[in-house]
Amino acid sequence: MRIRRLPETTANRIAAGEVVERPAAAVKELVENALDAGARRLRITIEGGGIDRILVEDDGAGMGPEDLALCIERHATSKLAEEGLLFRIATLGFRGEALPSIGAVARLSITSRLVGAPAHAIGVEGGHVGAVTPAAGAPGTRVEVRDLFFATPARRKFLKSPRVEGEAVTDAVKRLAMGWPEVAFSLEADGRAVLALPATDRAQRLRDLLGADFAAAAVPVAGEHDELEIEGFVALPAHTRATAAEQHLVVNRRPVRDPLLRVALRVAFRDVIAYGRHPVGAIFLTLPPDAVDVNVHPMKTELRFQRADQVRGALISAVRRALASGAGASEAGGASMAGPQLGHGANRNAPWAAGRVSAWANAHASAEAEPWAQPDVVGRGWAEAQAPTGQRATPWAQPRLGMPMPPPTLAATWEAPDPSHPLGRAIAQLMETYIVAEAPDGALILIDQHAAHERLTQEALGAQRREGSVRAQALLIPAVVEMAQADAARLVDAAPMLAALGLELEGFGAGAVLVRAMPALLGAPEPAPLLHDLAEELAEWDSAMALERRLDAAIARLACHGSIRAGRRLAPAEMNALLRQMEATPRANTCSHGRPTWLKLDKAAFEKMFGRR
């Protein structure tokens, strides 16, 4: 078969599919052109999900008749003054393909006017270009697209319903509006107002787009590395989603869905959210145009960074710093979007400040203890305190709380909560599992004692590992733990790694392990359940899993078994000490499994529950 050159109209229609795959892509290209033209107000109108009609009007620089005739020619652009700028793109659009691509598959009309000059118009229908003619219009540009893909019926058949296509248009406009808060956007669909965003600052634009719940749960992200600047907000770990749809990443004002950045965000949240959940945030990166290549994807949604590892590391570090505050810190310090920056209280529109979630109760073995007994030695946990005669003795003591104890207080004695303590004052324990506290603003705080202490233990173990190694406590009598032969073999193979975490063990025959020492922070928990869980963890590890990740996973498992259990009674002093430690511990809003450690019910939540509002 001989090779032949395709007609220009056919070639243009094929090329158009790379740039304009659906109405949302056409809207995106037109809005980007308007922003590059310096528009301060944008009005977008769609009908039939954008399939029937798209109208984009702006008050930007506009075009004269000569430029109007060139703008619909392929590879004609005003955004590359010279060839060398191809790899220093400082505008949103630059390829010179959007308008000719749309004109190749739809009915396109453009009306534009320079300030102080008359307006002109041009039309393109299925690739056939009309003449430039005088017209009426305000300064700026008006682009109308009708019957998208009428010239390529096969592609039109693959479009989804008008509702779905309209939702995609709305999402595209929102993402662009996020990076340009100083520009006013309006979007109308089939005569109904969908978006009305006045010009504002970044924080208010994010609140308008992502909602009050996000604003209440958000903490600021900031970081710098050489010429890279990172800003934005991420929601605290209790505010997650089932998909990554609410992860908004903007590079040099360009909304992207870049895999490298998404992986970095996932890694930053790895230890603080549950498996299968996704973080929520809006992060803005600014770097020199020649440090990033935006020409690796037709839709410019994926990038190639000159120093990819540096960008990835800087983003992970910035997000982890944002999450490193103790429990309740954003509420007390007003650092979140909902604080003084926006002039709203952190919980005005979000009664569950730690996230709209339910409390999870962990079922664990309980230890009998006398209620409200005060430890007799500062820093000793309840199980080690001298209790009334008759308390059952167990070979494995409950773990220590590992924190200084304040003077004893009576739960029935009312004291005003200290304003410097965002988690407030403990007033009761429910079901030997949950601590009830009163916040400084009068709100009710509920704390899952096991989940909270699990996070404290994990952070303490992690800190010791970063300092060199986890301190071990030798067992007076080594413990023999019997298990399946394969599980024992896995543990013995991992013994060098586990020794660095304070867990010293060795093989003891084909189906048993001898435990000689355990991490001192754990107190003296029964080793068998811990070793069985660790063996299961080892079985699930990918052979390519990095050592750092393996150590983190092992520490999380150790922390779970070394924490005070649901079903254990705590003295008032122990409860208050736990709250103070939570406030001072990084990432204490969630446990090692990503579950919330505390919830908050404020006045608005109570009024809603009792029908007072």
N, C-alpha and C positions, 0 to 999 in steps of 0.2 A: 504494500500500500504506500503510495507516494505521500510525502509530507507537504502540506499546503498551509499557507498563511490564513488565519481566520479573519473574517471581516471585522473591522474596527468596532462596530456596534456589538457583535457577539463577544469579542474579547473584553469589551468594557463591562458587559453584563456578567461575565464570568468573574472578572476582577472585583466587581461590586460585592459579590458574595463574601469576600474576605473582610470587608469593612462594614457592610450593612447586612447583618444576618437576621435582624428583626427590628420592629419599630423602635425599641429602646436604644438600639445601636445608632439609628438615625438621629434620634433626639439627642443622644450623647454627643455626637459629632457636631450637630448644629449649635448646641449650648456651648461646647468648647470653643467653637469659632467666635461666638458672641463674647465670651469671657476674654479671649485673646484680643478682641477688638476694643477692650476697655469698657464693656457694658457695666452699668451700675444698677440697672433694672432689667429683669428678664421676665417675659410673659410667655408661658407655654400652654398651648391648647391642643388636645387630642380628641379624636372621635373614633369610635370603634376600636379602642385599644391602640390607636395610632395607625391602624391598617387603612382606615378610610381617609383620615386627615391628620396632619401634624402642622402646627403653626408655631413658629418661634419668632418673637419680636424682641428687639433689644434697642438700647439707646447708645450703642457704641459708636465707633469712629465712622462707620458707613463707607460706601465706595462710590467713585465716580463712574461714568459710562465705560471708560477704557478698562478699569479693573473689573467691572461687572461682567464684561465680555470674556475676560481671562479666567475668572474664578471658577467657571464651569468646565474649563479644559483640564484634562488629566496632567498631573505633575506641575501644575502652576500654583504658586504659593507666595505669600508676602512674608513668610515666617523664617525663611532661610536666606539671609542677605548674601551669603557666600558659601561655597562648597565646604569649607573647613568647619562650618557650624553644624554639620550633620551629626556630630557626636557631642555637641554641647547644646542640646535642645532645651530652651528656656521657656517654651510655650506649651500649651496643651495639645493643639493640633499642629501638624507640620507636613503631613505626607502629601497634601495637595490632591487627595483622592475622595474626600467626603462628598462634596457637591457633585462632581461628575459621576460618582458611583450611585448616588441617590437619583440623579437625573437619568441614569441608564436603565433603571428598573421602575421608575415612578413618573408621575407628572409633577414637575418642580417649577415653581415660580419664585423669583427673588426680586424684591423691591428694596432699593437702598438709596440713601441720600447723605451727602456730606453737609456739614454745617455751613450755611451760607450759600448753598448751591441747590439746584433743582434735583428732584428725585428721578430715577430711571428704573426700568424693570427689564427682566429677561426671563424667558421660559424654556424649559427642556422637557420633552415628552418621549420617554422610551429611548433616550439617547439622541434624539433629533433636536438640535438647538435652534431656537428662534432668534430674532433680531432684538437688539437693545432699543427700547422705546421710552419716550418720556412718560412719567407717571406722577401720581400724587402720593406723598408719604412724609412722615416726620423724620427728623435726623436719626440715623441708625439704619438697621437692616431688618427686613421682614421676609422670612423664608416660609413658604407654604409647600407641603408635600401632600399629594392626593394619590389614592389608589396605589399604595406601596406594593411592589412586585406584580403590577398588572402586566408588565412586559415579560415576566418570567413566571408563568402560572404554576410551574412545578414547584418552585420555591414557596410560593404563596400557600400551597396546599399543606406545607409542613408547619405553618404558623399555628400557634395555639389559639384558644378562644380569646375574644376581645377582652374579657375580664383579666385573664392571665397576662396577656400582652400589656394591658394597661398597668397592672401591678409592676411589671418589669420596668416600664417607663417611669413610674413613680420612684422606684428604687434607684434608678440611674440618676434622676434629678436630685434625690436626697443626697446621694454620695457626692455629687458635684457641689451641691450647696454647702456641704460640710466643710469643704476646703476653701470656700469663698464667703465667709460670713458677712463681709462688708457689702455684698451684692444682694439686692432684694430679688427673691424668686416667687413666682406664682405659677401654679399648675391647675388647669381646669380640664376635667374629663367629661365629655358628653353633657356639658352645661353645668356640671357640679364642681365646686371648688374643692380641690384635693390638698393643695399646699398654699399657704400664704405666709411667706417668711420675710419679714422686714429686715433691712440691713441692721446688723448688730455686731456683737463681739463673738469670739469663738465659744466661750462657755455657754452663753445664752442660745447660740445656734444649736449646740449639742443638746441642750435641754429641750429646745423646741422639737428637735428631730428624734431624740432617743427617749424622751419622756421623763416625768418626775421620778419614777422609780429608779431609773439609771442615775439621775442626778443625786438622789439621796444615797445611793450605794457607791458612788464614784470617788476615787482618790486620784490626785494629780500624779502624772508621770513626767519626769524631766531628766535629761541627761545630755552630756556633750562629750564628744570624742574627736579630737582634731577639728575638722571642718563639718562634722556631723552634729546636728542638733535634733533632739527628740523632745517632743511635748505631747500633751494630751491627757486623757483620763482613762482609767480602767475601773470596772466595778469590782467590789470586794468579792472574794470567792463564793460567798453564799448566793450571789446574784449571777447565775449561770444560765445557759440555754442548751437545748438538746442538739443544736446545730451551730455551725460557725457563721451563720448569717449576720449576726450582730457584731462582727469584728470588722471595724472600719479602719483601713490603713491608707494613709495619704502621703505620697512622696512628692515633694516639690509642688504641692497643691494638686497633684494628680491622684485620683482614687485608683487604687490597685488591688488586685487579689493575688499578690505575689506569694508563691509557696515558701520562699525563704523566710519572709516576715511572719507568715502564719505559723510556721514551725517554731520560730523564736518565741512567739507569744505563747504557744502551747507548752514549750519547755519552761518558760518563766512561771506558769501556773501549775506545773506538773505535780508538785507536792502539796497543793492546797485545794484542789478540786477533785471531785469523785470521777472515777473512770467513766468515759462516755459523755461527760458534760463538757461544755465549751465556754471559755471566758467571753466577757462582753467588754468592748472598749472602743475608743477612737483615738488613734495615735498618729501624730504628724511628724514626718521626718523631713529635714531640710539639709541638703548637701549640694556641693557644686554640680552644675549640669554635666561637666565632663567626668564626674565620678560615677555616673549611672547611665546605662544605655536603655532608652525607652523603646528602641526600634526592634525588639525581639518578638513582638506579638502584634498581629494586625490591629487588635483593639487596644494595644498599649496598656494592658492590664497586668502584664508580667514584666519584670525588669531584670537587668543584669548589672550587678554592682561591681565596681572595680575592685573593691576590698570587701568581699561578701562576708568573710569571717568577722571582720571588724564591725560591720553593721549588725550582724546577728548577735555578736557578743554584747555590743552596746545596748541593743534593745532588750535583751534578756536582763542585763544588769539594771537598767532603768526601771523595768517593770517589777523586778524583785525588790528593789528599794522601795517602790511605792507600796508593796504588799507587806513590808517588813515591820509596820507599826503594830503595837500591841492591840489587844481586843478593846474596842470602843474608842480608840485614839482619834479617829476621824470625827466622831461625834463631839468629843471634848474640845478638840483643837480647831474645828471649823475648817479643816483642810479640804473637805470634799467639795464637789460642785454645788452642793446644796447649802453650803455654809455662807459666810459673809460675801463671797464673791458674787453670788446671785441674790443675796438678800432674803433667803428663805431658810427656815429651820431645817435641820437634817431629816426630820421625820414628818414634816407637815403633810406630805402626800404619800408617805410610805410607812404605815404603822409598824411594819416589820423591818426595822432598820438594818438588821443583819441579813435580810433577804426574805422574800415571801416563801417560806418553807415550813414544813412541819418538823417537829422535834422527833429525832430518832432515838429510841431507847435500845441500848445494847444489852443483850441477855448474856450475863456472865455469872460465874460462880460467886456466891456471896459469902462473907465471913461475918459471924455473929459478933456484935459489939454492943457495949452499953451506950445508950444515947447520951450525947452532950458531955462525955467525959473529956477532961482537958489533959493533953499530953503533959507529962511531968518533966520533960526535958525539952528545951528550946530546939526546934528543928527535927524532933522525932515525930513520926506519924502515929496515927490513932492506934494501929494494931500493936505498936511497941509500947504504948502507954500502960501504966498499971491500972487495971480495970478491976471492978468488983469481982469477988470470988465467984466462980461458977462459969466464967467465960471459957468457951471451948478453946483448947490449945491446938494449934495446927502446926505441922512440920514446916510449912512454908508461909512466912509472914506476909501480910499485905505490904505493898511498897510504901516507902516513905514519901511524904509530900515534898521533902527536899527544899523547904523554904522556912524562913524565920517566922515564928508564931507571935502575933500581937497579944496583948493582955486579954484575958478571957472577958467575954461580954455575955449578957443574958439576952436571948432572942426576944424576950418580951419587953426589954427596955428600949424605948424609942430614942434614937439619936438622929439628928439631921445628917444625911449623907454628905460626905466631904466633896465639895465641888471639883476637886482635883482628881477624883476617882470616877471615871466615866461608868464603870460597872456598878458603882454604888456600894450599898451595905447589905450584907446577907441578913435575911430575916427568918428564913425557914428552909427546911429540906423536905421535899415531897417524894414519896415512894422510894426513899433511900436511893434516889437516882438523880434528882434535879434539885438544884439550889435556887431559891427564890431570893431576889435582891431588889432593893429600891434604888433607882438611879437618882442623881442629884436633881433632875428635873421632875421627879415624882413618877416617872415611868416604871413599869414592872419589867425586871430582867429575869429571864429563865436561863439557867446554865446546866448543861449536861456534864456532870462531874467527871465521868470517864473520858468523854471526848476532849474536854478541856485539859485534863491532866495528861492525856496521851500526847497532845501537841506540846505541852511544856517539856515532857520527857524527851520527845523527838528532837526538839530544838537544843536541849541540853546535851544530848548524845552527839548531835551534829557538831556543836561547838567544840566538844572534847576531841572529836575526830579531826577537825580542822586544826586544832592545836597540836596534834601529833598522833595520839591514840586515845581510845576510850579506857578509862580506868577500870580495872577488873577487881573483883572481890573473890578470893579463893574460897571454895566451899570447904567447910570443916570435914565433911565426909563426901567424897566425890559421888555423884549420882549416876546410876546406870539407867538409861532410857532405852527400852526395847521398841523396835519398829521394823517395818518391812526392810528387806535387805537392800533394795534399790534406794530407799530413802536414806538409810544409814550411809550408803556409799556416797550419795550426793553431799551429805553433810561433811563426811571425812575429806572429800575432795575440796570442799570450800573452807576447810579448817583454817588455813592461813589467813584468808580474808576475814573470817569471823573472829579470829584472835585479835585482829586490829580493832574490832568493835567490843572487845572485852569478854567475848564468849570463847572459852578455851575448852576444846573437846578433842576426843580421839576415838578411833575405832575400838570396839570391845566385842570381838567376834563378828560373825557374818551379819547378824541382825540386831545389833545394839551399839549404842554410843555412850562413852563415858564422859561426863561433864565435870571438869575440874574447877572452872571459875565462870562467873557471870558478871555482866556490867554492874558496877557498884551502884549506879543510879537506880537500878531496878529493884533494889532491896533484895528480897529473896523469894521470887515467885517460883511456883512449881515448874521445873524445867521441861517436863514431858510435853505439855500443850505447846509451849514455845517451839521446841525442836520439831514437832510434827508440822506446825504451820510453816516453819522455815524450810523444811524439806519440800513441802508443796510449792512454796515460792520458788525454790531453786529449780523445780521441775518445769515451771512455766517460763523461766528466763530464756530469752533468745540467745543463741550462741554468739551473736554479734553484739549483744548488749554491752555497753561500755562499763568499765569497772566503777566509775563514779555513780552511774545509775544503779548498779547492783548494790553498792554500799548504801545508797539512799533508801532503796527498797528494804534492805535488811534492817536498817535503823528504824524504819517505820514499823516493821514487824516487831522488833524488840520493844519499841515504845508502847505498842498496843498491849503487850503482855506485862509491861512494867508499870502500868497506870492503875490508879484507884478504880475500883469496879463499880458498876451499877449494883445497887444492893448493899453498899457499905455506908453505915451511918457516920456522919462527920460532926465534929464539935463546931460551935459558932466561930471560934478562932481559926479552925482549919478552913472553914468555908471562906472567911474573909481573906485569909492568907492566899487561898487559891485565886480569888478575884484579883488581888494585887499582883500576883505573879502573872496572870493572864494579861493584865494591862502593860506589863513590862516586857513581855515576850513577843518576839517577831512572829507574825503570821498566826496569831492565836485566835483568829476568828473562825478557823476551821480545824478539824482534827486531821490525822494522817491520811484518812480516807476521803477527805474533802467535805465531810459533813459539818454543819455549823456547830460551834461550841456554845453559842448563846443566841437568844432571841430577845426582842424588845417589843413591849406593848405600851404605846404612849396613850395620851388622853384621847386622841382622835380614834385610835383603835377601839378603846373601850366604849366611846360614844357610838361608834358604828355597831358594835356587838349588841349594845343595849337599846338600839333604835333611837338614840337621842339626836341623830343627824341624818 
